[in-house]
Amino acid sequence: MTAKSGDPVSPPAEASTPSKSTQRTTSIYRAHLPIQEMVDWADGKTCRPVYPLEIQVVAPSLQLPESQHLLRTTQHTLDDLNEFAAHHLRLKLTNDTNGSPPRTGNDGVDTLDSTPEHAADIALTVHVRPEEGLVAPRSELQPHTTQLDVFYPPSQIPSPSTSNPPLSIFIAQELQRLYGEEKATIAHILSGETAGLDSASPELTESISRRLRRSMKYAETYHLSFSLFTPGSAPSSWDIEAAIQEYLAPLLDAFAPISNFTIDTQVQLYATFSPMTPAPIYDEAEAAWTLKKEDLSAFINAAEWPLNPSIGSGPTLNFILYVPDPSQSPMIVKENRASSWIVPQWGGVFLLNPSLAKGQTSNPAYLEQDSLQSAFKTFSHQLLTLLGTPSTPLLPSPPSADPHPQSLPSIPIPANVASSVSITLSHLSATCSHLREGRFNAALASARVAENEAERSFFEKTMVGQVYFPDEHKVAVYLPLLGPIGVPLVVGLIKEVKRLVAAWKARRV
Amino acid sequence: MTTFGLLSLLLTLAVTLWSSTASASSDYHEQLFLQPLPQSSLLASFNFRSNTSQQAFDNQHFRYFPRALGQILQHVHTKELHLRFTTGRWDAESWGPRPWGGSKEGGTGVELWAWIDAPDDDEAFGKWIALTQSLSGLFCASLNFVDSTRTTRPVVSFEPTGDHQDVDGLHLLHGTLPGEVVCTENLTPFLKLLPCKGKAGISTLFDGHKLFDAAWQSMSVDMRPICTSDGDCVVQIEQTIDMVLDVERSKRPRSNPIPRPLSNELLACDTSKPYNSEDNCFPLEKGADAAWSISEVFGRTLTGVCPLTGSDGTQEHSVCLRVPHEKQVFITEGSTEIKKEDGFTRCFDPAPAQPFDLSIPEQTVDIPVPREEPILYAERTIVGHGQERGGMRIIFGNPSNTTAVDFILFESLPWFLRPYIHTLQATITGRDGIPTEIAASDLVTSTFYRPAIDRERGTQLEIALSVPAASTVTLTYDFEKAILRYTEYPPDANRGFNVAPAVIRILNVENSAPVYIRSTSLLLPLPTPDFSMPYNVIILTSTVIALAFGTVFNILVRRVVSVDEAAALGAQSLKGRLLGKLVAIRDRFRSKETKVE
């Protein structure tokens, strides 16, 4: 909090009481806002976000000078390869994985501080291991952990004399490749385009902007809403608790430091398509009912299906499990035979075609956990896409919160908005300095506070005035006075001008 | 027992429904109860009820419970909710006691009361406002106008109907909107809350045109927790729609809804009247009950049964009709009929997914369904004249010859109606018709009174009264009308201001289910100002100032010249030239006239 938030403590209480507002009907309380500072933040002048990622290198098999040399040369190669200054990889050396004080490299290689909260900020651990029978070094990314194993032929141990050992070049290229997408994403977010990043291929650029288009804006809380829709009366229940516990809970745990998630589910029977939706067409070749790709946007009957956003702050992601009527089963998308699709920034749909025994004319009344497996695997993929996770599982970039400058002259600014703005600004600066030092968790926490406060002040409801006195109204009220006074004044002025002109002409003649 | 036949039937129905829910964790029931009423009216009582286990409710796994409503209730920590949408007036003199003992109806407009879990009153009120705002969006009703002036905290008039673990932490808040017009936009969200959504079962009969054309209708939503003795809790949501249809009016086809007078031959006249002639007719009351069928009265047939009913194994009849067993009733083939032992009730099970219709031909039956008498009649009116003062008169009639009726009168009055409680007077009238003034304290056993604060809260008055057997009690008190501020008047200020109906809770009923009566809402004419006055003032003041300004301006800019100069100036000026032209025109006309002559 800055000093500004301290002084206007009493105004909000006064402004909120109705008696006060009735006494001063037309005047508007406008708290002071640091407009210039806000504009600077919005333009990105105040803070240049940097993302220094710490990468720990573990090379137990190497001698200390050898490993130091490897580190130094790799760092050099990395710096040469990198053309995007905001995203910077910093290598650090540890000789064992137990977290004992690590060695210090010389140029550009900092001391690794192994306090527990700092250890969490290590983006990647590179294990350098010798392996017999290899011609060239190879790497392997461990699933579910941030560990990259690099195997090298023992013959390629870099001697301190060589300036550019092949192993260093290999590690640098691997890291560059791994972080390429993330780097391009950050560059894209910061600049709006990837113009500054030459190495980014057009396909990568396209895929990033596509992903960002589909994904939701960052929020502290996301509401996940799972709905079972069916046009008939069955199925009317599902083993939803077990399915969520089994297929979704692990994913949500992984996202816990970034956002909170709430889950609600519902079963909706007799959910018919809207009359505007083209009906599915039976395809003989596929032996299935098909929906055209261009009609998928009209699949959800927004008027009839109760898909209202969840109550409370934060966006709602809707996941719809649609079980078609047995007379229209199986149902697929015509073009790609898919049974699921994403609705950008809204949610996902999955068509579940229950296997019916011959002659069975109704869907099962209850959906078992097993039959929900494919649907919920798809939902978790859709969730990842909607949250904007890159296809390589790395640290997501913190959100950026922009305060909004107020340019409307007649809208009130309550004091709590001013204090929100100052909290936002101070937390933004904190985020910036945390980022510079590579403390991503702390930066994320600060950014969350800033985002929250900015949202709160943006949606402050007292800023939308209940009584609005436009200038036109005031003119209309005073017109009976201004009219009779104005007319003789104007006529007199015209007369006077005429007289002056006549006098001037007479003098000329 | 015959006196309270229908009432007790519905009460026992309700009691059995309550008790049957105790074991089931998640189930759904629906039932339609039809009863012909005197004056060719038909009472249709729809009931939809489902249970959800408390655990599924808390984890937001909604199956029968509507998700939108469930999330609102959890967000504002509402443990029990009652919402009512009512239009019309229940004619107790002809129709008898109210369905469900009046516990499922509200006062005219919208009525909402809820038990909210909150540590203190202020927090409870904050949650209450959040609740009304959310429900306003959900039901397309103006519930967001339930502010502090329309909110009361009744002390003795309402009691929670659910099983709550911590009753002390719950706050009861009650709000009414007597001016709300209930219509189709409220029915559509109401139907969406039902699991079968008006696509199957008895809910297929709902048609906004018929429902809101009824003489009286009430929609209700109740939510409450129900616990068994061993601690198993379910959350119950019960939705009802009760309506009284005028059979003749409902049978008019929608294409030709204007009533046409019957031709002379079709009129049934009382020929014994001395004035009976070709032109004069005293209409004879029909001996037989009018014929009707579901498709005629509701404009559509019922479609099958909602397949979710009876999922817990209990067999329940979805349509019941209360007419004597002697009466002939035709039903669609494939459906079954079960006659109950009381001699007046029969129930039907429609075939699944098939249209179901029920028709009763015109017929005369010797044994009519016994007509029941309500426990208490109540009527409330505003009396007095003038813009400054008025009075309230409430008349209670006890039809019983043997038992006195104890009840609580609950009034929530707007702040601009300022009652003088010291003027409370009572008049008692026996069967002999002679009114006797008695002290109000003789009848009133206790009073809960919370005076109004201008623009902050309304008056809350709860009076416990007792009306002796076979007598009518008239209660009156005076009030003063407040003068509102200019901006506080609504656009239709001269229509009057709505005063919420009084709620009467009858205490001495043997059954556990509560019995309520609501009076009609009232219109209070307030002194209304001339709304153009500020503008008149502005214009008048401006004119005076402009006049003064004009005079001063004129004096300031006037040039004083001698007579010779004035003539020279005048010839050159616009005025002079205009005058000259006028003179020229006049001269020309004069010369023409002389020519003609």
Interface residues (C-beta under 8 A of the other chain):
Chain A: P18 T22 S225 S233 A234 S236 S237 I240 E241 T262 I263 D264 T265 Q266 V267 L269 Y270 T272 E304 P306 N308 S310 I311 G312 V477 Y478 P480 L481 G483 P484 I485 P488 L489 G492
Chain B: N59 Q60 H61 F62 R63 P66 R67 A68 Q71 I72 H75 S134 K192 P195 C196 K197 K199 A200 C306 P307 L308 R455 R485 I538 I539 T541 S542 T543 I545 A546 L547 F549 G550 F553 N554 V557
